[in-house]
Amino acid sequence: SPEEVQDTPETTEAVLRQLIRIEGVIGKAKKSAAELLARPPPKFLLDVAVALKQATGFPAQLEETWPDSREDRLARFQQIADAINGELDIQVDFDGVGVLKGKEVPKTLRVLQLLALSAARQSPPKHQDRTNAEGYTVTEVPRILDSLDQCIRTAKTVVESQSRNTEEQSLQEKLLAIEASLAEEARFRLAQEEALRAAERHLQETKATLRSISAQCEQKEVQAASTADQELRELERQLEELDPSKELSEANVMKLLAGQLDALKVELEHDQEEVNQLQHRRKEVTKALNESTSHARLVEAEVQRARQKREADEELIGQAPEEQLQLLQARGQELRSRNEDLEQQLATMSAEVEEHRNGNRRLLQENSEWMAKAEDSQLQMQIVQEERDSLREAMEQLWTEKAQVDEDLEIRMAGYINLSERLNLQQDDNQDLEMQMEQKKEQIAEMQRSGFQAVLS
């Protein structure tokens, strides 16, 4: 039926081989049928339709020539799709443009299978005696397909029945398998216990190495501190031993001190490098210790599980088959209940994980929004800073102009003061001259009076 049509190259090849000989359609092409069906070329679809028409007469109105123009090719593909729609009374999901571009491969394979199904359903009288490559007549093809479908369903039923029979194997076989696995579990347990002891020994060795490295680090730090103190005391002693009577220039003293300080710095750097190496080694040993601890825990868990399994297997030994069956059923029930609990926990954890993911997505979205706001704020801050810098430059310019104006004002005030002093001096001179003129006038008047009296006498 059209609902059971698949979109795989294998199914398409099997369906087409029931009606036509694909090798005749391929012709001289170097590719196989599977390769062509993996990505069907546009002409391959028309060749298959033509071969089906020659074998069954469907599609009846299809022209067998390959058109040259793109529009004619699309019209030919649409003609094939319309023929399928009319025969099967369905609407084929088909895109001729995608076929020309080599895309929509699943849809193209479905169209090929639907075309074969339509051709198998329609069997005109003049084509009833025509046989396909396998020797079957066209009218027998639907019955063959139904038979194949029934065979597939029967095989599926048989496989499911065999799987159920395998799951329901006898108790005796289970007991034999348990007895055979007991020895293997014992050997495995011994190997795990040996690995656990080896891990414990390695853990103890690692702890001892870690303690040794810690002691070496502390010793190096103490030695570095004591060496620095000794160098400082030696430097003080050398300063005290300097001859006071011998005059040393300050440059020589500084040169001596600089040399000793450089030597001390080199030694301190060397000690610091050793300390860093020891710390790095300590981190490596700590990491190895953690790994050894994790490995030891895993080994302990494996040993515990093996011990529990061995104890459960030992309980089955010596029991009657009915009791063993009851124990196995009880253990199966326990495991199923535990599995259900774990599934519930897993579902809860999945829900929590999904909730955390949603929260993370919300946080990422909020983070993006805050980042955008931060960028806007940063841009605004840059604008404000630029305006502040501009205002600062303008203020500096104003201060410079103010200083110039103040300087001009001081110069003018000094000029005004000088003019005032000169004016005062000039006024003083004018007053002196006026006093002299008054004196001269008085003298002239006195002389005139004296001369007039002399004339009268």
C-alpha positions as CSV (number, residue, x, y, z in Angstrom):
1,S,0.0,0.0,0.0
2,P,1.2,3.6,-0.4
3,E,1.4,4.0,3.4
4,E,4.0,1.2,3.6
5,V,6.3,2.7,1.0
6,Q,9.8,3.5,2.3
7,D,12.5,5.9,1.2
8,T,15.6,3.7,1.1
9,P,17.6,2.7,-1.9
10,E,17.5,-1.0,-1.1
11,T,13.7,-1.1,-0.9
12,T,13.4,0.9,-4.1
13,E,15.7,-1.4,-6.0
14,A,13.8,-4.5,-4.7
15,V,10.5,-3.1,-5.8
16,L,11.7,-2.0,-9.2
17,R,13.3,-5.4,-9.9
18,Q,9.9,-7.0,-9.5
19,L,8.7,-5.2,-12.6
20,I,11.7,-4.2,-14.8
21,R,15.3,-5.2,-15.4
22,I,17.3,-2.3,-13.8
23,E,20.5,-3.2,-15.7
24,G,18.7,-2.4,-18.9
25,V,17.7,1.0,-17.5
26,I,21.3,1.7,-16.4
27,G,22.7,0.8,-19.8
28,K,26.3,1.8,-20.3
29,A,26.6,3.8,-17.0
30,K,29.6,2.9,-14.9
31,K,27.6,3.2,-11.7
32,S,25.6,0.4,-10.1
33,A,21.9,0.5,-9.3
34,A,22.6,1.1,-5.6
35,E,24.9,4.0,-6.5
36,L,22.3,5.6,-8.8
37,L,19.5,5.2,-6.3
38,A,21.7,6.8,-3.6
39,R,21.3,10.0,-5.5
40,P,19.0,9.5,-8.6
41,P,19.9,11.6,-11.6
42,P,16.9,13.4,-13.3
43,K,17.2,11.3,-16.5
44,F,17.2,8.1,-14.4
45,L,13.7,8.8,-13.1
46,L,12.4,9.3,-16.7
47,D,14.2,6.1,-17.9
48,V,12.6,4.1,-15.1
49,A,9.2,5.5,-16.0
50,V,9.7,4.6,-19.7
51,A,10.8,1.1,-18.7
52,L,7.7,0.7,-16.6
53,K,5.6,1.9,-19.4
54,Q,7.2,-0.6,-21.8
55,A,6.6,-3.4,-19.2
56,T,3.1,-2.5,-18.0
57,G,1.8,0.3,-20.1
58,F,1.8,2.8,-17.2
59,P,2.0,5.8,-17.5
60,A,0.1,5.6,-20.7
61,Q,0.5,9.2,-21.8
62,L,4.2,9.5,-21.0
63,E,6.5,10.5,-23.8
64,E,9.7,8.4,-24.0
65,T,12.0,11.2,-25.3
66,W,14.2,13.2,-22.9
67,P,13.3,16.9,-23.4
68,D,16.0,19.6,-23.8
69,S,14.4,22.6,-22.0
70,R,14.1,22.8,-18.3
71,E,10.4,23.7,-18.5
72,D,9.7,20.6,-20.5
73,R,11.5,18.4,-18.0
74,L,9.6,19.8,-15.1
75,A,6.3,19.3,-17.1
76,R,7.4,15.6,-17.7
77,F,8.0,15.1,-14.0
78,Q,4.7,16.7,-13.2
79,Q,3.0,14.3,-15.7
80,I,4.5,11.3,-13.8
81,A,3.3,12.7,-10.5
82,D,-0.2,13.4,-11.8
83,A,-0.4,9.8,-13.2
84,I,0.5,8.4,-9.8
85,N,-2.0,10.7,-8.1
86,G,-4.7,9.5,-10.4
87,E,-3.9,5.9,-10.0
88,L,-3.4,5.7,-6.3
89,D,-5.8,8.5,-5.3
90,I,-3.2,10.3,-3.2
91,Q,-1.3,13.5,-3.3
92,V,2.4,12.8,-4.0
93,D,4.9,15.1,-2.2
94,F,7.1,15.7,-5.2
95,D,9.3,18.6,-6.3
96,G,10.6,18.5,-9.9
97,V,13.0,21.4,-9.2
98,G,14.6,19.4,-6.4
99,V,15.0,16.4,-8.7
100,L,16.7,18.5,-11.4
101,K,19.1,19.8,-8.7
102,G,19.8,16.3,-7.4
103,K,18.2,17.1,-4.0
104,E,15.1,15.6,-2.2
105,V,16.5,12.0,-2.6
106,P,14.0,10.4,-0.1
107,K,11.0,12.0,-2.0
108,T,12.4,10.8,-5.3
109,L,12.8,7.2,-4.0
110,R,9.2,7.3,-2.7
111,V,8.0,8.5,-6.2
112,L,9.9,5.6,-7.9
113,Q,8.2,3.1,-5.5
114,L,4.8,4.7,-5.9
115,L,5.3,4.6,-9.7
116,A,6.1,0.9,-9.6
117,L,3.1,0.3,-7.3
118,S,0.8,2.2,-9.7
119,A,2.3,0.3,-12.7
120,A,1.7,-3.1,-10.9
121,R,-1.9,-2.2,-10.1
122,Q,-2.7,-1.2,-13.7
123,S,-2.5,-4.1,-16.1
124,P,-4.1,-3.6,-19.6
125,P,-5.0,-6.7,-21.6
126,K,-2.3,-6.1,-24.1
127,H,0.3,-6.3,-21.4
128,Q,-1.1,-9.2,-19.4
129,D,1.2,-11.8,-20.9
130,R,4.4,-9.7,-20.6
131,T,6.8,-11.0,-18.0
132,N,9.5,-9.2,-16.0
133,A,13.1,-10.1,-15.6
134,E,12.3,-12.8,-13.0
135,G,9.7,-14.5,-15.2
136,Y,6.5,-13.3,-13.4
137,T,3.6,-11.8,-15.1
138,V,2.5,-8.3,-14.2
139,T,-0.8,-9.5,-12.7
140,E,1.2,-11.7,-10.3
141,V,3.2,-8.8,-8.9
142,P,0.7,-7.6,-6.3
143,R,0.2,-11.2,-5.1
144,I,4.0,-11.6,-4.9
145,L,4.3,-8.4,-2.9
146,D,1.6,-9.6,-0.5
147,S,3.3,-12.9,-0.2
148,L,6.6,-11.2,0.6
149,D,4.9,-9.0,3.2
150,Q,3.3,-12.1,4.8
151,C,6.7,-13.8,4.8
152,I,8.3,-10.8,6.5
153,R,5.6,-10.7,9.1
154,T,5.9,-14.5,9.8
155,A,9.7,-14.2,10.1
156,K,9.3,-11.4,12.5
157,T,6.9,-13.5,14.6
158,V,9.3,-16.4,14.6
159,V,12.2,-14.2,15.6
160,E,10.2,-12.7,18.5
161,S,9.1,-16.2,19.6
162,Q,12.7,-17.4,19.6
163,S,13.8,-14.3,21.6
164,R,11.2,-15.1,24.2
165,N,12.3,-18.7,24.3
166,T,15.8,-17.6,24.7
167,E,14.8,-15.3,27.6
168,E,12.9,-18.2,29.2
169,Q,15.7,-20.7,29.2
170,S,15.6,-23.5,31.8
171,L,16.8,-23.1,35.4
172,Q,19.3,-25.9,35.0
173,E,21.1,-24.0,32.2
174,K,21.2,-20.9,34.5
175,L,22.6,-22.9,37.3
176,L,25.3,-24.4,35.1
177,A,26.1,-20.9,33.9
178,I,26.3,-19.6,37.5
179,E,28.6,-22.5,38.6
180,A,30.8,-21.8,35.6
181,S,30.9,-18.1,36.4
182,L,31.7,-18.7,40.1
183,A,35.2,-19.8,39.3
184,E,35.6,-16.9,37.0
185,E,34.3,-14.5,39.6
186,A,36.7,-16.1,42.2
187,R,39.6,-15.5,39.9
188,F,38.4,-12.0,39.1
189,R,37.9,-11.3,42.8
190,L,41.5,-12.4,43.6
191,A,42.8,-10.2,40.8
192,Q,40.7,-7.3,42.1
193,E,42.0,-7.9,45.6
194,E,45.5,-8.0,44.3
195,A,44.9,-4.8,42.4
196,L,43.4,-3.2,45.5
197,R,46.5,-4.1,47.5
198,A,48.7,-2.8,44.8
199,A,46.7,0.4,44.8
200,E,46.9,0.7,48.5
201,R,50.7,0.2,48.3
202,H,50.9,2.8,45.6
203,L,48.8,5.1,47.7
204,Q,51.0,4.7,50.7
205,E,54.1,5.3,48.6
206,T,52.5,8.4,47.1
207,K,51.7,9.7,50.6
208,A,55.2,9.1,51.7
209,T,56.6,10.9,48.7
210,L,54.2,13.8,49.3
211,R,55.4,14.0,52.9
212,S,59.0,13.9,51.8
213,I,58.4,16.7,49.2
214,S,56.6,18.8,51.8
215,A,59.5,18.4,54.2
216,Q,61.9,19.3,51.4
217,C,59.9,22.4,50.6
218,E,59.8,23.5,54.2
219,Q,63.6,22.8,54.5
220,K,64.3,24.8,51.3
221,E,62.2,27.7,52.6
222,V,64.1,27.6,56.0
223,Q,67.4,27.4,54.2
224,A,66.5,30.3,51.9
225,A,65.5,32.4,54.9
226,S,68.6,31.5,56.8
227,T,70.8,32.1,53.8
228,A,69.3,35.5,53.3
229,D,69.9,36.3,57.0
230,Q,73.5,35.2,56.7
231,E,74.0,37.3,53.7
232,L,72.5,40.3,55.5
233,R,74.8,39.7,58.5
234,E,77.8,39.3,56.3
235,L,76.9,42.5,54.5
236,E,76.6,44.3,57.9
237,R,79.9,42.9,59.0
238,Q,81.6,44.1,55.8
239,L,80.2,47.5,56.4
240,E,81.5,47.6,59.9
241,E,84.9,46.4,58.8
242,L,85.3,49.3,56.4
243,D,88.2,51.6,57.5
244,P,86.7,54.9,58.6
245,S,90.1,56.6,58.1
246,K,90.1,55.5,54.5
247,E,88.0,57.8,52.5
248,L,85.7,56.0,50.1
249,S,83.6,57.8,47.6
250,E,79.8,57.3,47.6
251,A,80.0,55.8,44.1
252,N,82.4,53.1,45.2
253,V,80.3,52.2,48.3
254,M,77.1,52.0,46.1
255,K,78.9,49.9,43.6
256,L,80.1,47.5,46.3
257,L,76.6,47.3,47.8
258,A,75.0,46.8,44.3
259,G,77.3,43.9,43.5
260,Q,76.5,42.2,46.8
261,L,72.7,42.8,46.3
262,D,72.9,41.3,42.8
263,A,74.6,38.2,44.1
264,L,72.0,37.9,46.8
265,K,69.2,38.4,44.2
266,V,70.6,35.7,42.0
267,E,70.8,33.3,44.9
268,L,67.3,34.2,46.0
269,E,66.0,33.6,42.5
270,H,67.7,30.3,42.3
271,D,66.1,29.3,45.7
272,Q,62.8,30.5,44.5
273,E,63.1,28.5,41.3
274,E,63.9,25.4,43.4
275,V,60.9,26.1,45.6
276,N,58.6,26.5,42.5
277,Q,59.9,23.2,41.2
278,L,59.2,21.5,44.5
279,Q,55.7,23.0,44.6
280,H,55.1,21.8,41.0
281,R,56.3,18.3,41.9
282,R,54.1,18.5,45.0
283,K,51.0,19.3,42.8
284,E,51.9,16.4,40.5
285,V,52.2,14.0,43.5
286,T,48.9,15.4,44.9
287,K,47.2,14.8,41.5
288,A,48.7,11.2,41.4
289,L,47.5,10.7,45.0
290,N,43.9,11.8,44.0
291,E,44.0,9.5,41.0
292,S,45.2,6.6,43.1
293,T,42.5,7.3,45.7
294,S,39.8,7.3,43.0
295,H,41.2,4.1,41.5
296,A,41.3,2.5,44.9
297,R,37.7,3.5,45.4
298,L,36.7,2.0,42.1
299,V,38.5,-1.2,42.8
300,E,36.9,-1.4,46.2
301,A,33.5,-0.9,44.6
302,E,34.2,-3.6,42.1
303,V,35.4,-6.0,44.8
304,Q,32.3,-5.2,46.9
305,R,30.0,-6.0,43.9
306,A,32.0,-9.2,43.1
307,R,31.7,-10.2,46.8
308,Q,27.9,-9.6,46.8
309,K,27.5,-11.5,43.6
310,R,29.6,-14.4,45.0
311,E,27.6,-14.5,48.1
312,A,24.4,-14.5,46.1
313,D,25.7,-17.4,43.9
314,E,26.8,-19.3,47.0
315,E,23.3,-19.1,48.3
316,L,22.1,-20.9,45.2
317,I,24.5,-23.8,45.6
318,G,23.0,-26.7,47.4
319,Q,19.4,-25.4,47.1
320,A,16.6,-27.2,45.4
321,P,15.6,-26.0,41.9
322,E,12.3,-24.6,43.2
323,E,14.1,-22.7,46.0
324,Q,16.7,-21.5,43.5
325,L,13.9,-20.4,41.2
326,Q,12.3,-18.5,44.1
327,L,15.7,-16.9,45.0
328,L,16.2,-15.9,41.4
329,Q,12.7,-14.5,41.1
330,A,13.1,-12.6,44.4
331,R,16.5,-11.2,43.2
332,G,14.9,-10.3,39.8
333,Q,12.1,-8.5,41.6
334,E,14.6,-6.7,43.7
335,L,16.6,-5.7,40.7
336,R,13.5,-4.6,38.9
337,S,12.4,-2.4,41.8
338,R,15.9,-1.0,42.0
339,N,15.8,-0.4,38.3
340,E,12.5,1.4,38.7
341,D,13.9,3.5,41.5
342,L,16.9,4.4,39.4
343,E,14.6,5.2,36.5
344,Q,12.6,7.5,38.7
345,Q,15.8,9.1,40.0
346,L,17.0,9.4,36.4
347,A,13.7,11.0,35.4
348,T,14.0,13.4,38.4
349,M,17.5,14.2,37.5
350,S,16.6,14.7,33.9
351,A,13.9,17.1,34.9
352,E,16.3,18.9,37.1
353,V,18.9,19.0,34.4
354,E,16.3,20.4,32.0
355,E,15.3,23.0,34.6
356,H,18.9,23.9,35.1
357,R,19.3,24.1,31.3
358,N,16.3,26.4,31.1
359,G,17.7,28.4,33.9
360,N,21.1,28.6,32.2
361,R,19.4,29.7,29.0
362,R,17.5,32.4,30.9
363,L,20.7,33.4,32.6
364,L,22.5,33.5,29.2
365,Q,19.7,35.6,27.8
366,E,19.8,38.0,30.8
367,N,23.6,38.0,30.5
368,S,23.3,39.0,26.9
369,E,20.8,41.8,27.8
370,W,23.1,43.0,30.6
371,M,26.1,42.8,28.3
372,A,24.2,44.9,25.8
373,K,23.2,47.4,28.6
374,A,26.8,47.4,29.8
375,E,28.0,48.1,26.2
376,D,25.5,50.9,26.0
377,S,26.6,52.2,29.4
378,Q,30.2,51.9,28.3
379,L,29.5,53.9,25.2
380,Q,27.6,56.5,27.2
381,M,30.5,56.6,29.6
382,Q,33.0,57.1,26.8
383,I,30.8,59.9,25.5
384,V,30.7,61.5,28.9
385,Q,34.5,61.0,29.3
386,E,35.0,62.7,25.9
387,E,32.7,65.5,26.9
388,R,34.6,65.7,30.3
389,D,37.9,65.9,28.4
390,S,36.5,68.6,26.1
391,L,35.3,70.6,29.1
392,R,38.6,70.1,30.8
393,E,40.4,71.4,27.8
394,A,38.0,74.3,27.6
395,M,38.6,75.1,31.3
396,E,42.3,74.9,30.9
397,Q,42.0,77.3,27.9
398,L,39.8,79.6,30.0
399,W,42.3,79.4,32.9
400,T,45.1,80.3,30.4
401,E,43.1,83.2,29.1
402,K,42.2,84.3,32.6
403,A,45.9,84.2,33.6
404,Q,46.7,86.3,30.5
405,V,44.0,88.8,31.4
406,D,45.2,88.9,35.1
407,E,48.7,89.5,33.8
408,D,47.5,92.3,31.5
409,L,45.5,93.7,34.4
410,E,48.5,93.7,36.7
411,I,50.6,95.4,34.0
412,R,47.8,98.1,33.5
413,M,47.5,98.6,37.3
414,A,51.2,99.0,37.5
415,G,51.0,101.6,34.7
416,Y,48.1,103.3,36.5
417,I,50.2,103.4,39.7
418,N,53.2,104.9,37.8
419,L,50.9,107.5,36.2
420,S,49.4,108.3,39.6
421,E,52.8,108.8,41.1
422,R,54.0,110.9,38.2
423,L,50.8,112.9,38.4
424,N,51.3,113.5,42.1
425,L,54.9,114.5,41.5
426,Q,53.8,116.9,38.7
427,Q,51.1,118.3,41.0
428,D,53.8,118.8,43.7
429,D,56.0,120.6,41.2
430,N,53.1,122.8,40.1
431,Q,52.4,123.7,43.7
432,D,56.1,124.6,44.2
433,L,56.0,126.7,41.0
434,E,52.8,128.5,42.1
435,M,54.4,129.2,45.5
436,Q,57.5,130.6,43.8
437,M,55.3,132.8,41.5
438,E,53.4,134.1,44.5
439,Q,56.7,134.9,46.1
440,K,57.9,136.6,43.0
441,K,54.7,138.6,42.7
442,E,55.1,139.7,46.3
443,Q,58.7,140.7,45.7
444,I,57.7,142.7,42.6
445,A,54.9,144.4,44.5
446,E,57.3,145.2,47.3
447,M,59.8,146.5,44.8
448,Q,57.1,148.6,43.1
449,R,56.0,150.1,46.4
450,S,59.6,150.8,47.4
451,G,60.3,152.6,44.0
452,F,57.1,154.6,44.2
453,Q,58.0,155.9,47.7
454,A,61.5,156.7,46.5
455,V,60.0,158.8,43.7
456,L,57.8,160.7,46.0
457,S,60.5,161.5,48.3
